[in-house]
């Protein structure tokens, strides 16, 4: 084995005749491995980044788990449940729960002198985790809302602001319809932009107190509770623990509780994200195939060009097995160089995109304005290992070509 590695290293490092056919074959094989690996790394990092970016935006609006009235889920209309301090403490005590916050929804219309738009007024209280919305603010601020006094301030999306020609400080009337028409006058305190059209087109933030009064509910009744978990991967487990105490439970007003994960609330978004995995697998299969075929063709060219050399080695006592090892080791060196360049190119492109945002997207279509990337060292190492294993396995059969070369004939081969 040491002998085979020694000869393979000398062949790989030697420049040889510049007119040799094997030189462009080696360059093509190296380039094929490098390009294939770089494309796989870029594709994987982009899909991981895209899934994380969209998931974090959906979770930012709706948290990981929501506890609502079962009638709200069944009829798609906001029905209240009673949320007492003792219940919130009980849910906070569930293992894996990080944060608990109340919310209240009310459908209505924002109207200016010339325009009007349907909205979903989303009331939040002092415990609301506003970090996601604050990070998405374009203008103004996100107020600290109360559950006991009306603020008269709203935070709208950039899309709503553009359609109604509103800016920070603008006064706008809101109309809410139940048995009678209720009117409220709000001041725009801030404008956010997440590019997630599903929410940006209608969601307007205000205080919990105002939304509760507009619905005509008692002070302890809300549309539901949003629950954040420590680890998104454990969201189903935490939801099952909550369901044991929440599902089939009713409040003093006859409302039934039900716990649902964010994936169950917005299945169309997460189903779309899951489809991206199929694209990644297709790209990985195609790129590994390209790398494998270029390596196989390169190895065959090298073996055929080195026929005279193989005959001399056999005449000197080298076995078919040792010569096969020699050429497989030579192929490993070629793949190693290609994989090195592939990692440099792939990781370099991802670093450039992460820090400079060179590649942009249409936010109205893709929900993000730049291509998001997420580098995962474990997955990148797995791609490298799988590429190396598959390519080496594919080279084993072509390497048996050396056993068909006879010393007597090959020594005279030109």
Protein Blocks (a to p, Z undefined) as FASTA:
>chain_A
ZZmmmmmmmmmmpnbjfkbmklmmmmmmmmmmmmmmmmmmmmmmmmmmmmmmmmmmmmmm
nojbdcddfklmmnopacdddddfklmmmmmmpghiabdcdddddddddddfkbccdddd
ddddfklcfklmmmmpfghcdddddfkbcehiacddfklmmmnopaehiacdddddffbc
cddddddfbdcdehpaklmmmpccddfklmmmmnopafkbcfbdcdddfblklmmmmmmm
mmmmmgopacfkopacddddfklmmmmlmmmmmmmmmmmmmmmmmmmmmmmmmmmmmmmm
mmmmmmmmmmmmmmnopafklmmmmmmmmmmmmmmmmmmmmmmmmmmmmmmmmmnomacc
dfklnopabdcddddfklmmmmmmmmmmmmmmmmmmmmmmmmmpcfklmmmpZZ
